[in-house]
Amino acid sequence: MNPLISVIVPVYNTSKYLSKCLDSILNQTLKDIEIIVVNDGSKDNSQQIIDDYSTKDNRIKSIIKENGGLSDARNVGIENATGEFIAFIDSDDYIDSTMFEKMFDLAKKHQSEIVLCDLVKVDEKGTEFRDLPQSPQLPEKIVLSDDFTIFGEMSCFACNKIFRKELFVQHRFRAGIHFEDIELIPKLFLDSTIISKINEPFYKYFERQDSITKTHTEKGLDMFLAIKEVTNYFYKSKYNTFVSELKRFQIIQGYYSYLAYVAYVKNKSLKIQLLNELNEFLKTCKLSKKEIRKYKRFDINYLNSLPLKKRIYYELALINLQLLSKF
């Protein structure tokens, strides 16, 4: 018998956090799972930890490979998965003990291809400090042909969802780019019919403060590559009449999420380059200032819902993007 869920855990130099992650998966109330731990060329003692765990629990499959990045590690996991559903957990995060049982039950109840839950950000001490809700205003069962709202406001995390394995027959994470989740996850939604969601923060997303500024480079331009790929796929999909939701997707990812990334770029000339590319993106997608200001997320005006400092930042961008090079 194949397991109900294949849990894919890419690992790269996360020995400090790995035990907590694996414990949270092994302690799931849903026991019929396999855990595929892909060591992506770690140079710390992550593999020793993986070996220790795999000898204690035969649900853990250990795969060692040369470093190829997050997408490559996840793809290796997908190719080795035998479960009815696939889940992705980052090795420095952890999850609530009932996450998979409750999400799998929803998948069966509604015959869903994808089930998602809320996330909450946690710090080094495990203190929860920021909720990341996922379309709380929508019902538990979403028939996409009737209500496509979620497409224009979802967070494109891979890690707070379970996916029916068949969705990956023609899809993999794109290697070598930032925002690989944004490039792929919307496509999986476009291939789906029914989505289920549960408004509980099962996924504990660890944000390491020391890593934020180190990873903000010209790779931010990959956001536009990801959005272009999704846009092309959208027009080939059965949902291609929901153009207003595509625009909402382009606004939340290509404007708000992109500018949130740019805010951490320290190099002034690079920041100007990134902002110039944003200008071109807005022209290409024919996104107006009015549409950006009116964008609603969870039925609430997004810009007005932000803290004052962030609102000023985004408003300045609408007035004159070049001003942001001074931030």
Residue, then its C-alpha position, 0 to 999 in steps of 0.5 A: m500500500n502506498p502512503l497517503i502523503s509523501v512529505i518532501v524535506p529539502v535540507y541544506n546546512t540546517s542541522k541547527y533546526l532539522s531535528k525540530c522539523l523532523d520531530s514535528i513531521l514524525n509526530q503527525t496524528l496521520k501516521d500513513i506518510e513517507i518522509i523523503v529527506v533530500n540532502d542537497g550537498s550539506k556541508d554541516n552535520s545534517q546527514q548525521i541527523i538524518d541517518d539517526y532519524s532514519t534508523k529509528d523510523n522506517r518512514i524516512k527515506s534519505i537521499i543524498k545529492e550534490n548541491g543543486g538548489l531548492s528546486d532541484a532537491r524538491n524535484v528529486g523528492i517528487e520523482n521518488a514520491t509514492g504517496e497519494f498526495i505530496a507535501f513540502i516542508d522546509s527543513d528550518d520550519y515545523i508544523d502542527s501535529t494535526m496538520f496532515e490529518k485535517m488537510f487530508d480529511l478535507a481533500k477526501k471530503h471535497q475531492s480536492e486537488i489542493v488543500l491549504c492552511d494558514l501560516v504563522k511566522v516564528d522567531e528563533k525562540g519559536t515565538e509566533f509574531r505574524d499571522l499569514p492568513q490564506s483567503p479567510q473570507l472564502p469557504e472551506k470548499i472552493v470550486l474554481s469555476d464558480d469562484f476564482t478569487i483565490f487566484g488573485e490573492m493567494s500566497c504562493f507558498a508550496c509549504n502550507k499545502i498538500f497536492r494530489k500527486e497527479l498534478f506533478v505529472q507535467h510539472r516540476f519546480r524551475a531550477g536556478i531561479h528565485f521565486e520558484d514557488i510563484e512560477l509553479i504553484p499558480k499553474l497547479f491551481l490552474d490545473s485544479t478543479i476544487i481547492s479546500k482550505i482550513n483557517e488554522p496556522f498549522y505551518k510554522y514559518f521560521e524567519r531568520q533575520d540574519s538572512i533577509t538582506k543577504t539574499h536580496t540581489e538582482k535575482g529579484l528580476d526573476m519575479f517577472l519571469a515567474i509572472k510571465e510564465v504564469t500569465n502564459y499558462f493562464y491564457k492556455s487554461k480553462y480559466n482564461t476568462f477570469v482576466s480580472e483575477l489574473k490582473r490581481f495576481q500580477i498586482i500582488q506579486g509583481y507590484y507589492s511582493y516585488l517592492a517588498y523584496v526591493a526594499y531590502v536591496k542595499n546597492k543604489s544602482l541595482k535598486i534603480q535598475l530593479l525599479n526601472e524593470l518594475n516600470e516596464f512590467l507595469k506598462t507591459c501588463k497595462l496595470s494602472k495606478k488606479e488598479i493598484r490602489k484599488y486592489k483588494r485582498f480578502d475583501i479589504n483594500y490592501l494598501n489601506s490595510l498596511p502600516l503607515k510606513k509601508r503605505i507611504y513606501y508603496e504610494l511613493a512608488l506610484i507617484n515616482l518609482q525613482l524616489l525609492s532609490k533613496f530608501 
